[in-house]
Amino acid sequence: MSRNGVQPNIVAYKIRMDYLCKSGRCGEARKLFDSMISLGQKPTVTTYNILLHGYATERYFDDMHCLIDLMAENGISPDHYEGNM
């Protein structure tokens, strides 16, 4: 998308991150997450949850704790419900 001059929106990032996490590529998903933020996209609770689920599946508990801390720093409660992706 970006190669063609199209900036992905939050939904495109979530889909790609979900795919990466489900493929056991959480590190790549985290890089995409960080890239999304650096480009001005604001992650939602669903975005964080995608990474948290990926980390839990891969048993990356330290990464989970760091991400939960980041959520709190950004004012997002880990138990917040967001109805759509």
PDB file of N, CA, C and O in Angstrom, chain B, residues numbered from 101:
ATOM      1  N   MET B 101       0.819  -1.197   0.000  1.00  0.00           N
ATOM      2  CA  MET B 101       0.000   0.000   0.000  1.00  0.00           C
ATOM      3  C   MET B 101       0.859   1.256   0.000  1.00  0.00           C
ATOM      4  O   MET B 101       0.689   2.146  -0.834  1.00  0.00           O
ATOM      5  N   SER B 102       1.796   1.311   0.962  1.00  0.00           N
ATOM      6  CA  SER B 102       2.605   2.523   1.065  1.00  0.00           C
ATOM      7  C   SER B 102       3.487   2.724  -0.164  1.00  0.00           C
ATOM      8  O   SER B 102       3.786   3.858  -0.538  1.00  0.00           O
ATOM      9  N   ARG B 103       3.900   1.628  -0.787  1.00  0.00           N
ATOM     10  CA  ARG B 103       4.717   1.753  -1.998  1.00  0.00           C
ATOM     11  C   ARG B 103       3.943   2.439  -3.113  1.00  0.00           C
ATOM     12  O   ARG B 103       4.534   3.057  -3.998  1.00  0.00           O
ATOM     13  N   ASN B 104       2.618   2.329  -3.070  1.00  0.00           N
ATOM     14  CA  ASN B 104       1.771   2.952  -4.085  1.00  0.00           C
ATOM     15  C   ASN B 104       1.253   4.309  -3.646  1.00  0.00           C
ATOM     16  O   ASN B 104       0.367   4.876  -4.286  1.00  0.00           O
ATOM     17  N   GLY B 105       1.803   4.834  -2.554  1.00  0.00           N
ATOM     18  CA  GLY B 105       1.417   6.155  -2.089  1.00  0.00           C
ATOM     19  C   GLY B 105       0.138   6.186  -1.275  1.00  0.00           C
ATOM     20  O   GLY B 105      -0.401   7.262  -1.016  1.00  0.00           O
ATOM     21  N   VAL B 106      -0.359   5.027  -0.868  1.00  0.00           N
ATOM     22  CA  VAL B 106      -1.590   4.956  -0.072  1.00  0.00           C
ATOM     23  C   VAL B 106      -1.207   4.672   1.373  1.00  0.00           C
ATOM     24  O   VAL B 106      -0.530   3.687   1.666  1.00  0.00           O
ATOM     25  N   GLN B 107      -1.645   5.542   2.266  1.00  0.00           N
ATOM     26  CA  GLN B 107      -1.373   5.374   3.692  1.00  0.00           C
ATOM     27  C   GLN B 107      -2.428   4.433   4.287  1.00  0.00           C
ATOM     28  O   GLN B 107      -3.618   4.743   4.226  1.00  0.00           O
ATOM     29  N   PRO B 108      -2.020   3.287   4.863  1.00  0.00           N
ATOM     30  CA  PRO B 108      -2.998   2.377   5.451  1.00  0.00           C
ATOM     31  C   PRO B 108      -3.700   3.020   6.648  1.00  0.00           C
ATOM     32  O   PRO B 108      -3.108   3.824   7.368  1.00  0.00           O
ATOM     33  N   ASN B 109      -4.959   2.658   6.850  1.00  0.00           N
ATOM     34  CA  ASN B 109      -5.679   3.152   8.016  1.00  0.00           C
ATOM     35  C   ASN B 109      -5.548   2.141   9.156  1.00  0.00           C
ATOM     36  O   ASN B 109      -4.892   1.111   9.007  1.00  0.00           O
ATOM     37  N   ILE B 110      -6.167   2.439  10.275  1.00  0.00           N
ATOM     38  CA  ILE B 110      -6.032   1.606  11.472  1.00  0.00           C
ATOM     39  C   ILE B 110      -6.528   0.186  11.225  1.00  0.00           C
ATOM     40  O   ILE B 110      -5.955  -0.766  11.755  1.00  0.00           O
ATOM     41  N   VAL B 111      -7.580   0.027  10.431  1.00  0.00           N
ATOM     42  CA  VAL B 111      -8.125  -1.303  10.147  1.00  0.00           C
ATOM     43  C   VAL B 111      -7.111  -2.138   9.361  1.00  0.00           C
ATOM     44  O   VAL B 111      -6.926  -3.320   9.651  1.00  0.00           O
ATOM     45  N   ALA B 112      -6.462  -1.537   8.384  1.00  0.00           N
ATOM     46  CA  ALA B 112      -5.446  -2.257   7.604  1.00  0.00           C
ATOM     47  C   ALA B 112      -4.299  -2.702   8.513  1.00  0.00           C
ATOM     48  O   ALA B 112      -3.797  -3.818   8.383  1.00  0.00           O
ATOM     49  N   TYR B 113      -3.888  -1.826   9.429  1.00  0.00           N
ATOM     50  CA  TYR B 113      -2.828  -2.201  10.370  1.00  0.00           C
ATOM     51  C   TYR B 113      -3.275  -3.369  11.244  1.00  0.00           C
ATOM     52  O   TYR B 113      -2.507  -4.307  11.460  1.00  0.00           O
ATOM     53  N   LYS B 114      -4.492  -3.322  11.743  1.00  0.00           N
ATOM     54  CA  LYS B 114      -4.988  -4.389  12.622  1.00  0.00           C
ATOM     55  C   LYS B 114      -5.032  -5.721  11.898  1.00  0.00           C
ATOM     56  O   LYS B 114      -4.646  -6.746  12.460  1.00  0.00           O
ATOM     57  N   ILE B 115      -5.498  -5.718  10.653  1.00  0.00           N
ATOM     58  CA  ILE B 115      -5.581  -6.963   9.881  1.00  0.00           C
ATOM     59  C   ILE B 115      -4.193  -7.547   9.683  1.00  0.00           C
ATOM     60  O   ILE B 115      -3.989  -8.746   9.874  1.00  0.00           O
ATOM     61  N   ARG B 116      -3.252  -6.720   9.308  1.00  0.00           N
ATOM     62  CA  ARG B 116      -1.885  -7.186   9.079  1.00  0.00           C
ATOM     63  C   ARG B 116      -1.245  -7.688  10.379  1.00  0.00           C
ATOM     64  O   ARG B 116      -0.589  -8.729  10.388  1.00  0.00           O
ATOM     65  N   MET B 117      -1.437  -6.949  11.469  1.00  0.00           N
ATOM     66  CA  MET B 117      -0.886  -7.362  12.758  1.00  0.00           C
ATOM     67  C   MET B 117      -1.490  -8.688  13.208  1.00  0.00           C
ATOM     68  O   MET B 117      -0.781  -9.557  13.715  1.00  0.00           O
ATOM     69  N   ASP B 118      -2.803  -8.843  13.022  1.00  0.00           N
ATOM     70  CA  ASP B 118      -3.475 -10.077  13.407  1.00  0.00           C
ATOM     71  C   ASP B 118      -2.903 -11.255  12.624  1.00  0.00           C
ATOM     72  O   ASP B 118      -2.629 -12.312  13.194  1.00  0.00           O
ATOM     73  N   TYR B 119      -2.727 -11.072  11.328  1.00  0.00           N
ATOM     74  CA  TYR B 119      -2.137 -12.120  10.488  1.00  0.00           C
ATOM     75  C   TYR B 119      -0.736 -12.484  10.986  1.00  0.00           C
ATOM     76  O   TYR B 119      -0.411 -13.663  11.124  1.00  0.00           O
ATOM     77  N   LEU B 120       0.082 -11.481  11.251  1.00  0.00           N
ATOM     78  CA  LEU B 120       1.451 -11.740  11.695  1.00  0.00           C
ATOM     79  C   LEU B 120       1.469 -12.487  13.024  1.00  0.00           C
ATOM     80  O   LEU B 120       2.220 -13.449  13.186  1.00  0.00           O
ATOM     81  N   CYS B 121       0.649 -12.052  13.971  1.00  0.00           N
ATOM     82  CA  CYS B 121       0.615 -12.707  15.278  1.00  0.00           C
ATOM     83  C   CYS B 121       0.143 -14.153  15.159  1.00  0.00           C
ATOM     84  O   CYS B 121       0.699 -15.043  15.802  1.00  0.00           O
ATOM     85  N   LYS B 122      -0.875 -14.388  14.343  1.00  0.00           N
ATOM     86  CA  LYS B 122      -1.393 -15.749  14.169  1.00  0.00           C
ATOM     87  C   LYS B 122      -0.407 -16.630  13.411  1.00  0.00           C
ATOM     88  O   LYS B 122      -0.514 -17.855  13.444  1.00  0.00           O
ATOM     89  N   SER B 123       0.542 -16.014  12.736  1.00  0.00           N
ATOM     90  CA  SER B 123       1.577 -16.762  12.019  1.00  0.00           C
ATOM     91  C   SER B 123       2.833 -16.929  12.867  1.00  0.00           C
ATOM     92  O   SER B 123       3.858 -17.402  12.376  1.00  0.00           O
ATOM     93  N   GLY B 124       2.754 -16.540  14.144  1.00  0.00           N
ATOM     94  CA  GLY B 124       3.901 -16.672  15.035  1.00  0.00           C
ATOM     95  C   GLY B 124       4.977 -15.635  14.795  1.00  0.00           C
ATOM     96  O   GLY B 124       6.140 -15.852  15.136  1.00  0.00           O
ATOM     97  N   ARG B 125       4.601 -14.513  14.215  1.00  0.00           N
ATOM     98  CA  ARG B 125       5.566 -13.457  13.886  1.00  0.00           C
ATOM     99  C   ARG B 125       5.264 -12.182  14.678  1.00  0.00           C
ATOM    100  O   ARG B 125       5.087 -11.102  14.115  1.00  0.00           O
ATOM    101  N   CYS B 126       5.211 -12.345  15.992  1.00  0.00           N
ATOM    102  CA  CYS B 126       4.868 -11.223  16.882  1.00  0.00           C
ATOM    103  C   CYS B 126       5.878 -10.087  16.813  1.00  0.00           C
ATOM    104  O   CYS B 126       5.515  -8.920  16.956  1.00  0.00           O
ATOM    105  N   GLY B 127       7.129 -10.422  16.596  1.00  0.00           N
ATOM    106  CA  GLY B 127       8.150  -9.380  16.484  1.00  0.00           C
ATOM    107  C   GLY B 127       7.875  -8.452  15.305  1.00  0.00           C
ATOM    108  O   GLY B 127       8.027  -7.236  15.417  1.00  0.00           O
ATOM    109  N   GLU B 128       7.471  -9.029  14.176  1.00  0.00           N
ATOM    110  CA  GLU B 128       7.121  -8.221  13.018  1.00  0.00           C
ATOM    111  C   GLU B 128       5.863  -7.406  13.282  1.00  0.00           C
ATOM    112  O   GLU B 128       5.750  -6.256  12.858  1.00  0.00           O
ATOM    113  N   ALA B 129       4.918  -8.022  13.993  1.00  0.00           N
ATOM    114  CA  ALA B 129       3.683  -7.304  14.327  1.00  0.00           C
ATOM    115  C   ALA B 129       3.997  -6.109  15.213  1.00  0.00           C
ATOM    116  O   ALA B 129       3.403  -5.044  15.049  1.00  0.00           O
ATOM    117  N   ARG B 130       4.924  -6.273  16.150  1.00  0.00           N
ATOM    118  CA  ARG B 130       5.296  -5.164  17.032  1.00  0.00           C
ATOM    119  C   ARG B 130       5.980  -4.048  16.243  1.00  0.00           C
ATOM    120  O   ARG B 130       5.746  -2.868  16.504  1.00  0.00           O
ATOM    121  N   LYS B 131       6.814  -4.414  15.292  1.00  0.00           N
ATOM    122  CA  LYS B 131       7.456  -3.395  14.450  1.00  0.00           C
ATOM    123  C   LYS B 131       6.410  -2.628  13.655  1.00  0.00           C
ATOM    124  O   LYS B 131       6.520  -1.414  13.488  1.00  0.00           O
ATOM    125  N   LEU B 132       5.401  -3.329  13.168  1.00  0.00           N
ATOM    126  CA  LEU B 132       4.312  -2.678  12.442  1.00  0.00           C
ATOM    127  C   LEU B 132       3.531  -1.754  13.370  1.00  0.00           C
ATOM    128  O   LEU B 132       3.162  -0.646  12.981  1.00  0.00           O
ATOM    129  N   PHE B 133       3.280  -2.207  14.590  1.00  0.00           N
ATOM    130  CA  PHE B 133       2.597  -1.409  15.612  1.00  0.00           C
ATOM    131  C   PHE B 133       3.368  -0.117  15.872  1.00  0.00           C
ATOM    132  O   PHE B 133       2.786   0.967  15.887  1.00  0.00           O
ATOM    133  N   ASP B 134       4.681  -0.238  16.078  1.00  0.00           N
ATOM    134  CA  ASP B 134       5.520   0.935  16.331  1.00  0.00           C
ATOM    135  C   ASP B 134       5.551   1.870  15.122  1.00  0.00           C
ATOM    136  O   ASP B 134       5.532   3.092  15.268  1.00  0.00           O
ATOM    137  N   SER B 135       5.599   1.282  13.935  1.00  0.00           N
ATOM    138  CA  SER B 135       5.584   2.067  12.702  1.00  0.00           C
ATOM    139  C   SER B 135       4.277   2.835  12.568  1.00  0.00           C
ATOM    140  O   SER B 135       4.269   4.004  12.184  1.00  0.00           O
ATOM    141  N   MET B 136       3.174   2.167  12.887  1.00  0.00           N
ATOM    142  CA  MET B 136       1.854   2.785  12.833  1.00  0.00           C
ATOM    143  C   MET B 136       1.814   4.026  13.725  1.00  0.00           C
ATOM    144  O   MET B 136       1.313   5.075  13.320  1.00  0.00           O
ATOM    145  N   ILE B 137       2.337   3.901  14.925  1.00  0.00           N
ATOM    146  CA  ILE B 137       2.351   5.017  15.868  1.00  0.00           C
ATOM    147  C   ILE B 137       3.236   6.145  15.339  1.00  0.00           C
ATOM    148  O   ILE B 137       2.861   7.315  15.413  1.00  0.00           O
ATOM    149  N   SER B 138       4.400   5.797  14.810  1.00  0.00           N
ATOM    150  CA  SER B 138       5.317   6.833  14.309  1.00  0.00           C
ATOM    151  C   SER B 138       4.731   7.585  13.120  1.00  0.00           C
ATOM    152  O   SER B 138       5.129   8.716  12.842  1.00  0.00           O
ATOM    153  N   LEU B 139       3.788   6.964  12.418  1.00  0.00           N
ATOM    154  CA  LEU B 139       3.137   7.616  11.278  1.00  0.00           C
ATOM    155  C   LEU B 139       1.863   8.359  11.680  1.00  0.00           C
ATOM    156  O   LEU B 139       1.132   8.858  10.824  1.00  0.00           O
ATOM    157  N   GLY B 140       1.604   8.430  12.993  1.00  0.00           N
ATOM    158  CA  GLY B 140       0.493   9.233  13.478  1.00  0.00           C
ATOM    159  C   GLY B 140      -0.811   8.505  13.717  1.00  0.00           C
ATOM    160  O   GLY B 140      -1.808   9.134  14.072  1.00  0.00           O
ATOM    161  N   GLN B 141      -0.834   7.186  13.529  1.00  0.00           N
ATOM    162  CA  GLN B 141      -2.048   6.424  13.826  1.00  0.00           C
ATOM    163  C   GLN B 141      -2.100   6.159  15.328  1.00  0.00           C
ATOM    164  O   GLN B 141      -1.086   5.828  15.942  1.00  0.00           O
ATOM    165  N   LYS B 142      -3.276   6.306  15.910  1.00  0.00           N
ATOM    166  CA  LYS B 142      -3.432   6.072  17.346  1.00  0.00           C
ATOM    167  C   LYS B 142      -4.002   4.674  17.577  1.00  0.00           C
ATOM    168  O   LYS B 142      -5.111   4.381  17.130  1.00  0.00           O
ATOM    169  N   PRO B 143      -3.254   3.804  18.272  1.00  0.00           N
ATOM    170  CA  PRO B 143      -3.757   2.446  18.504  1.00  0.00           C
ATOM    171  C   PRO B 143      -4.979   2.441  19.414  1.00  0.00           C
ATOM    172  O   PRO B 143      -5.100   3.263  20.323  1.00  0.00           O
ATOM    173  N   THR B 144      -5.869   1.509  19.155  1.00  0.00           N
ATOM    174  CA  THR B 144      -7.058   1.328  19.984  1.00  0.00           C
ATOM    175  C   THR B 144      -6.826   0.135  20.910  1.00  0.00           C
ATOM    176  O   THR B 144      -5.804  -0.545  20.817  1.00  0.00           O
ATOM    177  N   VAL B 145      -7.768  -0.105  21.786  1.00  0.00           N
ATOM    178  CA  VAL B 145      -7.651  -1.256  22.677  1.00  0.00           C
ATOM    179  C   VAL B 145      -7.595  -2.545  21.855  1.00  0.00           C
ATOM    180  O   VAL B 145      -6.915  -3.492  22.252  1.00  0.00           O
ATOM    181  N   THR B 146      -8.281  -2.599  20.740  1.00  0.00           N
ATOM    182  CA  THR B 146      -8.248  -3.787  19.886  1.00  0.00           C
ATOM    183  C   THR B 146      -6.855  -4.007  19.312  1.00  0.00           C
ATOM    184  O   THR B 146      -6.396  -5.145  19.214  1.00  0.00           O
ATOM    185  N   THR B 147      -6.192  -2.941  18.939  1.00  0.00           N
ATOM    186  CA  THR B 147      -4.835  -3.049  18.407  1.00  0.00           C
ATOM    187  C   THR B 147      -3.908  -3.656  19.459  1.00  0.00           C
ATOM    188  O   THR B 147      -3.127  -4.562  19.168  1.00  0.00           O
ATOM    189  N   TYR B 148      -4.005  -3.149  20.669  1.00  0.00           N
ATOM    190  CA  TYR B 148      -3.196  -3.700  21.763  1.00  0.00           C
ATOM    191  C   TYR B 148      -3.556  -5.162  22.010  1.00  0.00           C
ATOM    192  O   TYR B 148      -2.674  -5.993  22.226  1.00  0.00           O
ATOM    193  N   ASN B 149      -4.856  -5.477  21.978  1.00  0.00           N
ATOM    194  CA  ASN B 149      -5.294  -6.842  22.258  1.00  0.00           C
ATOM    195  C   ASN B 149      -4.766  -7.843  21.238  1.00  0.00           C
ATOM    196  O   ASN B 149      -4.470  -8.988  21.583  1.00  0.00           O
ATOM    197  N   ILE B 150      -4.647  -7.420  19.995  1.00  0.00           N
ATOM    198  CA  ILE B 150      -4.082  -8.298  18.971  1.00  0.00           C
ATOM    199  C   ILE B 150      -2.666  -8.700  19.372  1.00  0.00           C
ATOM    200  O   ILE B 150      -2.308  -9.877  19.325  1.00  0.00           O
ATOM    201  N   LEU B 151      -1.870  -7.715  19.765  1.00  0.00           N
ATOM    202  CA  LEU B 151      -0.497  -8.015  20.189  1.00  0.00           C
ATOM    203  C   LEU B 151      -0.470  -8.825  21.484  1.00  0.00           C
ATOM    204  O   LEU B 151       0.322  -9.758  21.617  1.00  0.00           O
ATOM    205  N   LEU B 152      -1.321  -8.477  22.423  1.00  0.00           N
ATOM    206  CA  LEU B 152      -1.359  -9.222  23.688  1.00  0.00           C
ATOM    207  C   LEU B 152      -1.692 -10.686  23.450  1.00  0.00           C
ATOM    208  O   LEU B 152      -1.074 -11.570  24.044  1.00  0.00           O
ATOM    209  N   HIS B 153      -2.660 -10.945  22.590  1.00  0.00           N
ATOM    210  CA  HIS B 153      -3.035 -12.324  22.289  1.00  0.00           C
ATOM    211  C   HIS B 153      -1.871 -13.057  21.614  1.00  0.00           C
ATOM    212  O   HIS B 153      -1.584 -14.210  21.934  1.00  0.00           O
ATOM    213  N   GLY B 154      -1.214 -12.383  20.688  1.00  0.00           N
ATOM    214  CA  GLY B 154      -0.052 -12.988  20.031  1.00  0.00           C
ATOM    215  C   GLY B 154       1.054 -13.306  21.018  1.00  0.00           C
ATOM    216  O   GLY B 154       1.646 -14.385  20.973  1.00  0.00           O
ATOM    217  N   TYR B 155       1.334 -12.362  21.911  1.00  0.00           N
ATOM    218  CA  TYR B 155       2.360 -12.595  22.926  1.00  0.00           C
ATOM    219  C   TYR B 155       1.976 -13.748  23.848  1.00  0.00           C
ATOM    220  O   TYR B 155       2.825 -14.563  24.210  1.00  0.00           O
ATOM    221  N   ALA B 156       0.709 -13.821  24.227  1.00  0.00           N
ATOM    222  CA  ALA B 156       0.250 -14.902  25.115  1.00  0.00           C
ATOM    223  C   ALA B 156       0.393 -16.256  24.414  1.00  0.00           C
ATOM    224  O   ALA B 156       0.832 -17.231  25.023  1.00  0.00           O
ATOM    225  N   THR B 157       0.027 -16.307  23.158  1.00  0.00           N
ATOM    226  CA  THR B 157       0.132 -17.554  22.396  1.00  0.00           C
ATOM    227  C   THR B 157       1.576 -18.028  22.306  1.00  0.00           C
ATOM    228  O   THR B 157       1.853 -19.224  22.398  1.00  0.00           O
ATOM    229  N   GLU B 158       2.485 -17.089  22.128  1.00  0.00           N
ATOM    230  CA  GLU B 158       3.907 -17.423  22.011  1.00  0.00           C
ATOM    231  C   GLU B 158       4.605 -17.489  23.375  1.00  0.00           C
ATOM    232  O   GLU B 158       5.799 -17.775  23.454  1.00  0.00           O
ATOM    233  N   ARG B 159       3.858 -17.223  24.434  1.00  0.00           N
ATOM    234  CA  ARG B 159       4.374 -17.248  25.809  1.00  0.00           C
ATOM    235  C   ARG B 159       5.444 -16.187  26.053  1.00  0.00           C
ATOM    236  O   ARG B 159       6.411 -16.423  26.777  1.00  0.00           O
ATOM    237  N   TYR B 160       5.261 -15.014  25.441  1.00  0.00           N
ATOM    238  CA  TYR B 160       6.160 -13.873  25.623  1.00  0.00           C
ATOM    239  C   TYR B 160       5.604 -12.985  26.739  1.00  0.00           C
ATOM    240  O   TYR B 160       5.139 -11.872  26.495  1.00  0.00           O
ATOM    241  N   PHE B 161       5.662 -13.498  27.950  1.00  0.00           N
ATOM    242  CA  PHE B 161       5.006 -12.823  29.069  1.00  0.00           C
ATOM    243  C   PHE B 161       5.656 -11.486  29.429  1.00  0.00           C
ATOM    244  O   PHE B 161       4.961 -10.557  29.842  1.00  0.00           O
ATOM    245  N   ASP B 162       6.972 -11.378  29.280  1.00  0.00           N
ATOM    246  CA  ASP B 162       7.626 -10.090  29.557  1.00  0.00           C
ATOM    247  C   ASP B 162       7.131  -9.018  28.581  1.00  0.00           C
ATOM    248  O   ASP B 162       6.874  -7.878  28.968  1.00  0.00           O
ATOM    249  N   ASP B 163       7.004  -9.405  27.319  1.00  0.00           N
ATOM    250  CA  ASP B 163       6.499  -8.465  26.318  1.00  0.00           C
ATOM    251  C   ASP B 163       5.055  -8.061  26.625  1.00  0.00           C
ATOM    252  O   ASP B 163       4.663  -6.912  26.423  1.00  0.00           O
ATOM    253  N   MET B 164       4.278  -9.021  27.114  1.00  0.00           N
ATOM    254  CA  MET B 164       2.889  -8.713  27.495  1.00  0.00           C
ATOM    255  C   MET B 164       2.852  -7.650  28.582  1.00  0.00           C
ATOM    256  O   MET B 164       2.091  -6.686  28.495  1.00  0.00           O
ATOM    257  N   HIS B 165       3.672  -7.830  29.601  1.00  0.00           N
ATOM    258  CA  HIS B 165       3.684  -6.877  30.712  1.00  0.00           C
ATOM    259  C   HIS B 165       4.107  -5.487  30.247  1.00  0.00           C
ATOM    260  O   HIS B 165       3.532  -4.483  30.668  1.00  0.00           O
ATOM    261  N   CYS B 166       5.106  -5.436  29.384  1.00  0.00           N
ATOM    262  CA  CYS B 166       5.554  -4.137  28.860  1.00  0.00           C
ATOM    263  C   CYS B 166       4.444  -3.468  28.051  1.00  0.00           C
ATOM    264  O   CYS B 166       4.254  -2.254  28.140  1.00  0.00           O
ATOM    265  N   LEU B 167       3.714  -4.253  27.267  1.00  0.00           N
ATOM    266  CA  LEU B 167       2.640  -3.696  26.457  1.00  0.00           C
ATOM    267  C   LEU B 167       1.480  -3.213  27.334  1.00  0.00           C
ATOM    268  O   LEU B 167       0.875  -2.180  27.046  1.00  0.00           O
ATOM    269  N   ILE B 168       1.171  -3.946  28.391  1.00  0.00           N
ATOM    270  CA  ILE B 168       0.124  -3.507  29.320  1.00  0.00           C
ATOM    271  C   ILE B 168       0.530  -2.197  29.985  1.00  0.00           C
ATOM    272  O   ILE B 168      -0.303  -1.311  30.171  1.00  0.00           O
ATOM    273  N   ASP B 169       1.812  -2.071  30.346  1.00  0.00           N
ATOM    274  CA  ASP B 169       2.305  -0.812  30.907  1.00  0.00           C
ATOM    275  C   ASP B 169       2.162   0.327  29.901  1.00  0.00           C
ATOM    276  O   ASP B 169       1.784   1.439  30.271  1.00  0.00           O
ATOM    277  N   LEU B 170       2.462   0.054  28.631  1.00  0.00           N
ATOM    278  CA  LEU B 170       2.326   1.066  27.582  1.00  0.00           C
ATOM    279  C   LEU B 170       0.860   1.486  27.421  1.00  0.00           C
ATOM    280  O   LEU B 170       0.561   2.664  27.226  1.00  0.00           O
ATOM    281  N   MET B 171      -0.040   0.515  27.505  1.00  0.00           N
ATOM    282  CA  MET B 171      -1.472   0.834  27.431  1.00  0.00           C
ATOM    283  C   MET B 171      -1.850   1.817  28.537  1.00  0.00           C
ATOM    284  O   MET B 171      -2.522   2.820  28.297  1.00  0.00           O
ATOM    285  N   ALA B 172      -1.405   1.509  29.741  1.00  0.00           N
ATOM    286  CA  ALA B 172      -1.726   2.369  30.879  1.00  0.00           C
ATOM    287  C   ALA B 172      -1.146   3.769  30.689  1.00  0.00           C
ATOM    288  O   ALA B 172      -1.808   4.763  30.986  1.00  0.00           O
ATOM    289  N   GLU B 173       0.081   3.847  30.198  1.00  0.00           N
ATOM    290  CA  GLU B 173       0.710   5.149  29.943  1.00  0.00           C
ATOM    291  C   GLU B 173      -0.077   5.965  28.927  1.00  0.00           C
ATOM    292  O   GLU B 173      -0.106   7.194  28.995  1.00  0.00           O
ATOM    293  N   ASN B 174      -0.717   5.275  27.983  1.00  0.00           N
ATOM    294  CA  ASN B 174      -1.480   5.946  26.935  1.00  0.00           C
ATOM    295  C   ASN B 174      -2.962   6.094  27.284  1.00  0.00           C
ATOM    296  O   ASN B 174      -3.772   6.487  26.445  1.00  0.00           O
ATOM    297  N   GLY B 175      -3.303   5.775  28.534  1.00  0.00           N
ATOM    298  CA  GLY B 175      -4.668   5.985  28.999  1.00  0.00           C
ATOM    299  C   GLY B 175      -5.683   4.973  28.501  1.00  0.00           C
ATOM    300  O   GLY B 175      -6.881   5.254  28.481  1.00  0.00           O
ATOM    301  N   ILE B 176      -5.219   3.808  28.104  1.00  0.00           N
ATOM    302  CA  ILE B 176      -6.125   2.768  27.631  1.00  0.00           C
ATOM    303  C   ILE B 176      -6.169   1.658  28.666  1.00  0.00           C
ATOM    304  O   ILE B 176      -5.146   1.073  29.022  1.00  0.00           O
ATOM    305  N   SER B 177      -7.381   1.379  29.145  1.00  0.00           N
ATOM    306  CA  SER B 177      -7.567   0.352  30.157  1.00  0.00           C
ATOM    307  C   SER B 177      -7.593  -1.026  29.496  1.00  0.00           C
ATOM    308  O   SER B 177      -8.313  -1.219  28.516  1.00  0.00           O
ATOM    309  N   PRO B 178      -6.825  -1.986  30.011  1.00  0.00           N
ATOM    310  CA  PRO B 178      -6.803  -3.314  29.406  1.00  0.00           C
ATOM    311  C   PRO B 178      -8.152  -4.020  29.407  1.00  0.00           C
ATOM    312  O   PRO B 178      -8.356  -4.951  28.628  1.00  0.00           O
ATOM    313  N   ASP B 179      -9.068  -3.600  30.257  1.00  0.00           N
ATOM    314  CA  ASP B 179     -10.373  -4.262  30.285  1.00  0.00           C
ATOM    315  C   ASP B 179     -11.440  -3.486  29.511  1.00  0.00           C
ATOM    316  O   ASP B 179     -12.627  -3.795  29.614  1.00  0.00           O
ATOM    317  N   HIS B 180     -11.028  -2.489  28.745  1.00  0.00           N
ATOM    318  CA  HIS B 180     -11.950  -1.691  27.942  1.00  0.00           C
ATOM    319  C   HIS B 180     -12.469  -2.524  26.781  1.00  0.00           C
ATOM    320  O   HIS B 180     -11.711  -3.276  26.170  1.00  0.00           O
ATOM    321  N   TYR B 181     -13.749  -2.398  26.473  1.00  0.00           N
ATOM    322  CA  TYR B 181     -14.352  -3.125  25.360  1.00  0.00           C
ATOM    323  C   TYR B 181     -14.566  -2.189  24.187  1.00  0.00           C
ATOM    324  O   TYR B 181     -15.094  -1.087  24.339  1.00  0.00           O
ATOM    325  N   GLU B 182     -14.152  -2.638  23.025  1.00  0.00           N
ATOM    326  CA  GLU B 182     -14.391  -1.872  21.799  1.00  0.00           C
ATOM    327  C   GLU B 182     -15.164  -2.789  20.871  1.00  0.00           C
ATOM    328  O   GLU B 182     -14.669  -3.857  20.510  1.00  0.00           O
ATOM    329  N   GLY B 183     -16.346  -2.402  20.484  1.00  0.00           N
ATOM    330  CA  GLY B 183     -17.268  -3.259  19.763  1.00  0.00           C
ATOM    331  C   GLY B 183     -16.868  -3.662  18.357  1.00  0.00           C
ATOM    332  O   GLY B 183     -17.378  -4.665  17.858  1.00  0.00           O
ATOM    333  N   ASN B 184     -15.997  -2.946  17.703  1.00  0.00           N
ATOM    334  CA  ASN B 184     -15.644  -3.316  16.331  1.00  0.00           C
ATOM    335  C   ASN B 184     -14.141  -3.383  16.169  1.00  0.00           C
ATOM    336  O   ASN B 184     -13.389  -2.877  17.001  1.00  0.00           O
ATOM    337  N   MET B 185     -13.718  -4.008  15.101  1.00  0.00           N
ATOM    338  CA  MET B 185     -12.291  -4.137  14.846  1.00  0.00           C
ATOM    339  C   MET B 185     -11.835  -2.869  14.258  1.00  0.00           C
ATOM    340  O   MET B 185     -10.653  -2.721  13.948  1.00  0.00           O
TER     341      MET B 185
END
